[in-house]
Amino acid sequence: MAPPSPTPTPPPSQRTLLGRLPLPERSYVAEALRTETVGGVLLLIAAVAALIWANTFGSSYEAVSDFHFGPGFLGLDLSVAHWAADGMLAIFFFVAGVELKRELVAGELRDPKAAALPVVAAICGMAVPALVYTLTAVVGGGSLAGWAVPTATDIAFALAVLAVIGASLPSALRAFLLTLAVVDDLFAILIIAVFFTSDLNFLALGGALAGLGVFYLLLRFEVRGWYVYVPLALAIWGLMYNSGVHATIAGVAMGLMLRCTRREGEKRSPGEHIEHLVRPVSAGLAVPLFALFAAGVAMNGEALAGVFTRPETLGVVLGLVLGKTVGIFGGTYLAARFTRAELNKDLAWADVLALASLAGIGFTVSLLIGELAFTDDAEMTNEIKAAVLIGSLTAALFACVLLRMRVRRYRSLYDAEELDEDGSGVPDVYEQDDPGYHLRMAAIHEEKAAEHRRRAEQAGAAGNGPESPA
């Protein structure tokens, strides 16, 4: 039995929430999420390895994490943990910058009306967790320094959860999750830049800005060669680190400078091409390495109990599990009501709730912000990390329950989107207005009909043979 055909795309005058994507956008989303899914699995492995290492051979884990190396005369004699957080994550944020630029000029965020829904959902999905943390900390008499910890979403971890439970989400839900994460990353970047900038070194900052200017001019004049850009990028990163601004901001800035619009004859823009090359390094190496040296916290009974008794750690857990879900679901619902957008008839609001709970997985950026928020309190930093792990795991389990309830529906919609009966290489749902598609399908059905007529004649001839029953 053929899978059900998704609801046809509505006329332009009627806006649909979580509607079918245009084919080029669908192809880009599928490729991007494929890489992130593999990276998410590696991220999970790295996080588990960190927990096992830290809780069985804690002294060696601390020794490796605290081992310093690098050119001290450049102010870069850093520990392994710092290289992972400030160096490796710069690659992650570079990819985030390219993603954001592409979404703004060629993706879902290009159209202000279409962008309103994921932007409002992302803003509410960050504001409500921050509010939940703040209220919990105020009531419990705790520190407000960690208000930004539960505001982030980890797209790679979320996709790994989807891969584990086998939920083949339809393209509209996958795109919504990706766009949500891109906007989420943007605001996380702004939070890091504004609230976690230490005393500024204006000389180093001026050098970093000058380097970014050179980077921009080289791109505009279309100078090519990795041997030009990689050394320049390293110099910009080093100067940004010494400026007092978090070094990952350098990665974002360079990503935003890439051209992400295609010119005539281009299969990919320069930004898409570079993202295609760098994303596997980010997802498969940079983020797992950060997780390996950030997620190693002691998880004994006393530490676990403390997560639910200290206002700071409880605020993080509630912010991720409750705040993210309520914020994203509520923001999406209100935005749909005020923009008069109709939910895709193939989906239900329960699907939005499931995605909202999945966005409560705030692993990578939440761990980074936790380190920045309590940088002078090692004990609190470890407890905040434990809270992030517990909150992300709880959100993942809650999302798994909701997604499994709809997994058959997702699979039928996914199969319908992938169906290519005419073998053209383009899913059939995108060819309904193409006369050539219908002619190809007519030829296929005529060939099948001719085959069935031939078999019928053979069956009739066999039935009239001398040994046939009377």
Protein Blocks (a to p, Z undefined) as FASTA:
>chain_A
ZZddddddddfklccehiacdfklmmmmmmmmmmmmmmmmmmmmmmmmmmmmmmmmmmlm
mmmmmpccdjfknopaccfklmmmmmmmmmmmmmmmmmmmmmmmmmmmlpmmlmmmmmmm
mmmmmmmmmmmmmmmmmmnopafklmmmmmpccfklmmmmmmmnopacdfklmmmmmmmm
mmmmmmmmmmmmmmmcccddfklmmmmmmmmmmmmmmmmnopacjklmmmmmmmmmmmmm
mnopafklmmmmmmmmpccbdcehiabdfklmmmmmmmmmmmmmmmmmmmmmmmmccfbf
klmmmmmmpmklmmmmmmmmmmmmmmmmmmmmmmmmmnopacdfkbcfklmmmmmmmmmp
cklmmmmmmmmmmmmlmklmmmmmmmmmmmmmmmmmmmmmmmmmmmmmmmmmmmmmmpcf
konopafklmmmgmklmmmmmmmmmmmmmmmmmmmmmmmmmmmmmkbcZZ
